[in-house]
Amino acid sequence: MGHRYNYIKVRRESYQISRNIFASFKFAINGLIYCFQTTRNFRIQILFGALIIIICFLLKCNLNEYMIIISTIFSVLILELLNTSIESIVDLYVKNKFNKLAKISKDCSAASVLLASVNSIFVAAFIFFPKIKVILFS
């Protein structure tokens, strides 16, 4: 009986909604910090995002180009956060056992980050190549 009570109590607590907006922000920041500390790809993506913003500055991008670049960088980072979340949930559920559906879930979430990353390369090429071309051939 005690085990069931603990399960219900933990389950009830896990569904609690923060009534304090500052606590909600703290939880979100904790997620960013966790992902930054534990996920190599997230750190690499932040590094590349920062480099791309510096390139935007050096190539004198306009406001629209900055917004496109920044939203593209954020889309990759958001998907990496979701990928980390999905992988954590799957690992929690399947432990160390192989499960075909778990593999599919993890592979598909990783594929979403891959597609966003490839998209970001296309966006950067579309914005930067004309500017680089002008610099090289003027």
Sequence and secondary structure as in RCSB ss.txt:
>XXXX:A:sequence
MGHRYNYIKVRRESYQISRNIFASFKFAINGLIYCFQTTRNFRIQILFGALIIIICFLLKCNLNEYMIIISTIFS
VLILELLNTSIESIVDLYVKNKFNKLAKISKDCSAASVLLASVNSIFVAAFIFFPKIKVILFS
>XXXX:A:secstr
 HHHHHHHHHHHHHT   S HHHHHHHHHHHHHHHHHH HHHHHHHHHHHHHHHHHHHTT  HHHHHHHHHHHHH
HHHHHHHHHHHHHHHHHHHTTS  HHHHHHHHHHHHHHHHHHHHHHHHHHHHHHHHHHHHHT 
